[in-house]
């Protein structure tokens, strides 16, 4: 991966402080939009908060790590002022490593899946260290901290559900869902982090290309997404443990299978995008088709996309069915 730093180098050699300040004020202003929305509706602010790392990671890659970390600290202080010290600290702990992971994933020449995996490992490592420090401060074991986290989040889900007047006949089913969620929390968290990091990296790269701070590459970041064959062995082994195992062993295998399935799901989406483009299917129709299947048959879509990515290891759809100009 090649970064076009010509403009960036000129800016560093002849820094225009007003332009730099203007850039960061704009990016920080975008990053704190969710805080404004939080005053109108907490749920809306929380939903918009998912986009907060993008302008901060963009500024970090466009300028440098030091300025990026200072901007993150500024937004963390704003978050603490609006939502309380705990929320501000949580924002900093989550966003610092995430933006650094995006920064490194954008600038690396490694295969995309390795870049995303390295970023996920880094963020997860920071989370583990944070839990370890908290366990020491509170005189708890890591297992106790983990269980407390699950209990608090499970209690939060139950409280939200109780506030929505769920019929009594659905309470038992809801409790079953919460229990499953607690059991698979680690895998779900890693899976979500994988999707977010891949999404953040691609979107931030796109912004850098549009503003001239990165050369547009061909093929693109996602188009180069291939999981090597050894991952198939891991997938088969985990699947076998899930089918044959019981208790804790089965739970551990499931928590490993979920993020691995997400990696194959990304590859499956890339394959579908390639096939749709080869057939000339309009983007709007693609979106409507996927939305219909996702609403009507969500689990079917998830499994089908993941299996498409898995079978791509053998079939290699993109090379087997290239675009017409590529096959000439």
PLY file of the C-alpha trace (Angstrom):
ply
format ascii 1.0
element vertex 328
property float x
property float y
property float z
element edge 327
property int vertex1
property int vertex2
end_header
0.00 0.00 0.00
1.39 3.36 -1.04
0.59 6.54 0.79
0.77 9.79 -1.15
2.36 12.05 1.45
3.54 14.77 -0.92
0.92 17.25 0.18
1.29 16.15 3.77
5.08 16.66 3.67
4.66 20.16 2.25
2.22 20.95 5.02
4.71 19.69 7.61
7.64 21.65 6.16
5.64 24.88 5.88
3.02 24.53 8.54
0.15 26.95 8.35
-1.07 26.86 11.92
-4.40 28.42 11.03
-5.11 25.72 8.47
-4.10 22.99 10.91
-6.30 24.41 13.66
-9.17 24.84 11.19
-8.81 21.21 10.09
-8.88 19.84 13.62
-11.75 22.10 14.70
-13.78 20.78 11.77
-12.95 17.15 12.56
-13.54 17.50 16.30
-16.79 19.32 15.52
-17.95 16.34 13.44
-16.81 13.94 16.17
-18.90 15.64 18.86
-22.12 15.74 16.81
-23.34 12.60 18.67
-23.01 14.52 21.94
-25.39 17.17 20.64
-27.79 14.47 19.49
-27.51 12.90 22.96
-29.31 15.93 24.42
-32.21 15.43 22.01
-32.42 11.66 22.41
-29.87 9.45 24.22
-30.48 6.50 21.88
-29.87 8.69 18.81
-26.64 10.02 20.30
-25.44 6.50 21.09
-26.23 5.32 17.55
-24.42 8.26 15.93
-21.47 7.70 18.27
-20.49 4.68 16.16
-19.25 7.12 13.49
-17.11 9.20 15.88
-13.77 7.39 15.25
-13.88 8.13 11.50
-13.06 11.89 11.53
-10.52 11.37 14.32
-8.74 8.53 12.50
-8.84 10.55 9.28
-7.12 13.50 10.98
-4.57 11.20 12.60
-3.63 9.62 9.26
-3.64 12.96 7.44
-1.55 14.74 10.09
0.18 12.62 12.74
-0.43 10.42 15.76
0.34 13.09 18.36
-2.22 15.56 17.09
-4.72 12.74 16.65
-4.35 11.60 20.24
-4.78 15.17 21.47
-8.00 15.46 19.46
-9.29 12.19 20.93
-8.49 13.47 24.43
-10.45 16.65 23.67
-13.52 14.69 22.56
-13.15 12.42 25.60
-13.25 15.48 27.87
-16.34 16.76 26.06
-17.95 13.33 26.51
-17.11 13.39 30.22
-18.69 16.85 30.53
-21.92 15.79 28.80
-22.34 12.17 29.92
-20.20 11.96 33.03
-16.58 10.98 33.88
-17.26 7.26 33.43
-18.49 7.76 29.86
-15.54 10.02 29.06
-13.04 7.47 30.36
-14.78 4.65 28.48
-14.70 6.70 25.27
-10.95 7.28 25.65
-10.20 3.63 26.41
-12.20 2.48 23.38
-11.27 5.19 20.87
-7.52 5.59 21.48
-6.63 2.02 20.44
-9.31 1.89 17.73
-8.01 5.02 15.95
-4.44 3.75 16.22
-5.54 0.43 14.70
-7.22 2.27 11.80
-4.11 4.42 11.36
-1.85 1.36 11.07
-4.28 -0.63 8.91
-4.43 2.20 6.38
-0.67 2.57 6.15
0.37 -1.08 6.05
1.23 -3.10 2.95
0.12 -6.38 4.51
-2.92 -8.29 3.16
-6.18 -6.66 4.28
-7.25 -9.56 6.49
-3.92 -9.39 8.36
-4.27 -5.63 8.81
-7.74 -6.05 10.29
-6.70 -9.00 12.47
-3.69 -7.06 13.80
-5.94 -4.11 14.62
-8.49 -6.33 16.36
-5.70 -7.98 18.35
-4.33 -4.60 19.39
-7.71 -3.25 20.52
-8.54 -6.50 22.31
-5.12 -6.44 23.98
-5.70 -2.92 25.27
-9.09 -4.04 26.57
-7.50 -7.00 28.36
-4.85 -4.78 29.95
-7.58 -2.36 31.07
-9.52 -5.21 32.66
-6.34 -6.44 34.34
-5.59 -3.01 35.82
-9.20 -2.69 36.98
-9.06 -6.14 38.59
-5.96 -5.16 40.55
-7.46 -1.84 41.63
-10.69 -3.53 42.79
-8.95 -6.62 44.21
-10.81 -8.97 41.86
-9.79 -11.76 39.53
-10.12 -11.33 35.75
-12.88 -13.93 35.76
-14.84 -11.94 38.33
-14.43 -8.73 36.31
-15.66 -10.54 33.19
-18.66 -11.98 35.01
-19.50 -8.57 36.49
-19.39 -7.05 33.00
-21.77 -9.69 31.67
-24.13 -9.26 34.59
-24.25 -5.48 34.22
-24.86 -5.67 30.48
-27.46 -8.39 30.94
-29.19 -6.30 33.60
-29.15 -3.33 31.20
-30.84 -5.41 28.49
-33.45 -6.64 30.95
-34.12 -3.08 32.16
-34.56 -1.77 28.62
-36.88 -4.65 27.82
-38.94 -4.07 30.97
-39.37 -0.43 29.96
-40.86 -1.47 26.62
-43.78 -3.43 28.15
-42.91 -6.77 26.60
-45.79 -9.29 26.92
-45.39 -11.82 29.71
-45.34 -14.77 27.30
-42.20 -13.34 25.66
-40.25 -12.75 28.87
-38.99 -16.35 29.05
-37.87 -16.21 25.43
-36.12 -12.89 26.08
-34.31 -14.37 29.08
-33.12 -17.24 26.87
-31.75 -14.72 24.36
-29.96 -12.82 27.13
-28.42 -16.03 28.47
-27.17 -16.97 24.98
-25.84 -13.46 24.51
-23.88 -13.69 27.76
-22.50 -17.07 26.73
-21.29 -15.74 23.35
-20.34 -12.23 24.46
-16.61 -12.56 23.65
-17.26 -13.90 20.15
-19.94 -11.29 19.41
-17.66 -8.49 20.65
-14.73 -9.68 18.51
-17.02 -10.12 15.51
-18.45 -6.61 15.89
-14.98 -5.15 16.33
-13.80 -6.92 13.17
-16.66 -5.50 11.11
-16.22 -2.01 12.53
-12.47 -1.93 11.98
-12.83 -3.13 8.38
-15.58 -0.56 7.75
-13.66 2.28 9.41
-10.49 1.46 7.48
-12.18 1.40 4.08
-14.23 4.55 4.70
-11.26 6.50 6.09
-9.09 5.41 3.15
-11.82 6.63 0.80
-11.82 10.05 2.46
-8.03 10.25 2.21
-8.18 9.38 -1.50
-10.85 12.01 -2.15
-8.82 14.71 -0.41
-5.61 13.77 -2.26
-3.66 12.42 0.70
-3.57 8.87 -0.62
-3.28 7.37 -4.09
-6.26 5.40 -5.26
-5.32 1.74 -5.54
-6.47 -0.94 -7.92
-7.63 -3.39 -6.77
-9.20 -1.73 -3.76
-8.75 -2.70 -0.10
-11.71 -5.11 0.02
-11.10 -6.49 -3.48
-7.79 -7.91 -2.18
-9.48 -9.71 0.74
-8.50 -13.41 0.65
-8.23 -15.69 3.67
-5.47 -18.29 3.18
-6.25 -22.02 3.20
-5.09 -22.75 6.81
-8.11 -20.79 8.05
-10.30 -23.55 6.59
-8.68 -26.05 8.94
-9.39 -23.80 11.91
-12.99 -23.38 10.75
-13.49 -27.16 10.42
-11.87 -27.85 13.80
-14.02 -25.28 15.62
-17.16 -26.52 13.85
-16.40 -30.09 14.90
-15.94 -29.03 18.53
-19.23 -27.11 18.45
-21.07 -30.18 17.07
-19.41 -32.80 19.27
-18.39 -30.83 22.35
-20.35 -29.83 25.43
-20.24 -27.24 28.18
-17.32 -24.83 28.40
-15.40 -26.41 25.53
-18.35 -25.90 23.20
-18.81 -22.31 24.37
-15.14 -21.49 23.76
-15.33 -22.98 20.25
-18.48 -20.99 19.49
-16.81 -17.78 20.64
-13.96 -18.52 18.24
-16.23 -19.57 15.36
-18.27 -16.35 15.39
-15.40 -13.93 14.55
-13.92 -16.43 12.08
-17.30 -16.63 10.39
-17.28 -12.83 10.24
-13.96 -12.88 8.37
-15.46 -15.29 5.85
-18.59 -13.16 5.77
-16.53 -10.16 4.66
-14.95 -12.29 1.93
-18.42 -13.50 0.92
-19.66 -9.91 0.61
-16.65 -9.10 -1.57
-17.48 -12.07 -3.82
-21.13 -11.00 -4.06
-20.04 -7.47 -4.93
-17.79 -8.84 -7.67
-20.58 -11.02 -9.09
-23.12 -8.17 -8.96
-20.68 -5.87 -10.75
-19.90 -8.53 -13.36
-23.62 -8.93 -14.07
-24.09 -5.17 -14.19
-26.71 -5.12 -11.43
-27.46 -1.49 -10.38
-26.33 -0.52 -6.88
-29.84 0.45 -5.78
-31.22 -2.94 -6.80
-28.37 -4.68 -4.93
-29.22 -2.75 -1.78
-32.95 -3.48 -2.07
-32.29 -7.18 -2.71
-29.95 -7.55 0.27
-32.33 -5.57 2.51
-35.25 -7.82 1.53
-33.31 -11.02 2.21
-31.87 -9.58 5.45
-35.35 -8.73 6.73
-37.13 -11.86 5.50
-34.38 -14.45 6.05
-31.63 -12.89 8.21
-29.97 -16.13 9.33
-30.13 -17.56 5.81
-28.34 -14.47 4.47
-25.66 -14.54 7.18
-24.91 -18.24 6.71
-25.03 -18.04 2.90
-22.61 -15.09 2.77
-20.17 -16.74 5.20
-20.27 -20.03 3.27
-19.69 -18.11 0.01
-16.53 -16.67 1.53
-15.49 -20.11 2.79
-15.99 -21.83 -0.58
-14.16 -18.97 -2.30
-11.01 -20.54 -0.82
-11.39 -23.43 -3.27
-13.42 -21.94 -6.12
-11.81 -18.46 -6.25
-14.88 -16.82 -7.80
-13.11 -13.57 -8.68
-10.45 -15.25 -10.81
-12.75 -17.95 -12.17
-15.35 -15.38 -13.25
-13.34 -12.22 -14.06
-14.71 -9.07 -15.64
-14.85 -9.31 -19.46
-11.92 -6.91 -19.96
-9.80 -8.92 -17.51
-10.34 -12.19 -19.41
-9.20 -10.77 -22.75
0 1
1 2
2 3
3 4
4 5
5 6
6 7
7 8
8 9
9 10
10 11
11 12
12 13
13 14
14 15
15 16
16 17
17 18
18 19
19 20
20 21
21 22
22 23
23 24
24 25
25 26
26 27
27 28
28 29
29 30
30 31
31 32
32 33
33 34
34 35
35 36
36 37
37 38
38 39
39 40
40 41
41 42
42 43
43 44
44 45
45 46
46 47
47 48
48 49
49 50
50 51
51 52
52 53
53 54
54 55
55 56
56 57
57 58
58 59
59 60
60 61
61 62
62 63
63 64
64 65
65 66
66 67
67 68
68 69
69 70
70 71
71 72
72 73
73 74
74 75
75 76
76 77
77 78
78 79
79 80
80 81
81 82
82 83
83 84
84 85
85 86
86 87
87 88
88 89
89 90
90 91
91 92
92 93
93 94
94 95
95 96
96 97
97 98
98 99
99 100
100 101
101 102
102 103
103 104
104 105
105 106
106 107
107 108
108 109
109 110
110 111
111 112
112 113
113 114
114 115
115 116
116 117
117 118
118 119
119 120
120 121
121 122
122 123
123 124
124 125
125 126
126 127
127 128
128 129
129 130
130 131
131 132
132 133
133 134
134 135
135 136
136 137
137 138
138 139
139 140
140 141
141 142
142 143
143 144
144 145
145 146
146 147
147 148
148 149
149 150
150 151
151 152
152 153
153 154
154 155
155 156
156 157
157 158
158 159
159 160
160 161
161 162
162 163
163 164
164 165
165 166
166 167
167 168
168 169
169 170
170 171
171 172
172 173
173 174
174 175
175 176
176 177
177 178
178 179
179 180
180 181
181 182
182 183
183 184
184 185
185 186
186 187
187 188
188 189
189 190
190 191
191 192
192 193
193 194
194 195
195 196
196 197
197 198
198 199
199 200
200 201
201 202
202 203
203 204
204 205
205 206
206 207
207 208
208 209
209 210
210 211
211 212
212 213
213 214
214 215
215 216
216 217
217 218
218 219
219 220
220 221
221 222
222 223
223 224
224 225
225 226
226 227
227 228
228 229
229 230
230 231
231 232
232 233
233 234
234 235
235 236
236 237
237 238
238 239
239 240
240 241
241 242
242 243
243 244
244 245
245 246
246 247
247 248
248 249
249 250
250 251
251 252
252 253
253 254
254 255
255 256
256 257
257 258
258 259
259 260
260 261
261 262
262 263
263 264
264 265
265 266
266 267
267 268
268 269
269 270
270 271
271 272
272 273
273 274
274 275
275 276
276 277
277 278
278 279
279 280
280 281
281 282
282 283
283 284
284 285
285 286
286 287
287 288
288 289
289 290
290 291
291 292
292 293
293 294
294 295
295 296
296 297
297 298
298 299
299 300
300 301
301 302
302 303
303 304
304 305
305 306
306 307
307 308
308 309
309 310
310 311
311 312
312 313
313 314
314 315
315 316
316 317
317 318
318 319
319 320
320 321
321 322
322 323
323 324
324 325
325 326
326 327
